[in-house]
Amino acid sequence: MKRPAGVKAAKASGKKTVAEENAMKEFHSMLSLKQQDLAVKDRMSKMRLLESLIAKKDPLVEYVEALKKKLVDELMLS
């Protein structure tokens, strides 16, 4: 009994090769590293901003003071 056209192709496309699985694992590991890198860069950016706000000698405007408090809270909790 013959199979309809395209059945073999459909079955073959459903099976993943080892190379494809390895490529996906590598992609996911690179993605997780990139996400960690972005999180560290974001934290460093916030720390630099907070340092510049703390270093200012003149009194801060109300909204800048609120930003400073928010940054302190975020950086202390994480």
ZAMARGU-4260 file (C-alpha; in steps of 0.2 Angstrom, whole numbers, plus 5000, padded with zeros to 4 digits):
<rodrens>
0) 5000/5000/5000 | 5007/5017/4995 | 5007/5032/5006 | 4999/5048/5000 | 5012/5061/4993
5) 5020/5071/5006 | 5018/5059/5021 | 5036/5055/5021 | 5041/5073/5020 | 5030/5077/5034
10) 5037/5063/5045 | 5055/5068/5041 | 5052/5086/5045 | 5044/5082/5062 | 5061/5073/5068
15) 5074/5085/5074 | 5092/5081/5071 | 5105/5082/5084 | 5113/5097/5076 | 5097/5107/5077
20) 5095/5102/5095 | 5113/5108/5099 | 5110/5124/5090 | 5095/5127/5100 | 5104/5124/5116
25) 5118/5136/5111 | 5105/5149/5106 | 5096/5148/5123 | 5113/5148/5132 | 5118/5164/5123
30) 5101/5172/5126 | 5102/5169/5144 | 5120/5176/5145 | 5114/5191/5135 | 5099/5194/5147
35) 5111/5193/5162 | 5123/5205/5153 | 5108/5218/5150 | 5103/5216/5168 | 5120/5220/5175
40) 5122/5235/5163 | 5105/5242/5169 | 5110/5240/5187 | 5127/5249/5183 | 5118/5263/5174
45) 5106/5265/5189 | 5121/5265/5201 | 5130/5278/5191 | 5115/5289/5191 | 5113/5288/5209
50) 5131/5292/5212 | 5129/5308/5202 | 5114/5313/5212 | 5123/5309/5229 | 5138/5319/5223
55) 5128/5335/5220 | 5131/5348/5233 | 5116/5360/5230 | 5099/5355/5236 | 5089/5344/5224
60) 5073/5348/5217 | 5058/5338/5224 | 5056/5326/5209 | 5075/5323/5208 | 5075/5319/5227
65) 5061/5306/5223 | 5071/5298/5209 | 5086/5297/5221 | 5075/5288/5234 | 5068/5277/5221
70) 5085/5272/5215 | 5091/5269/5233 | 5076/5257/5236 | 5078/5248/5220 | 5097/5245/5222
75) 5095/5240/5240 | 5082/5227/5237 | 5090/5218/5222
</rodrens>
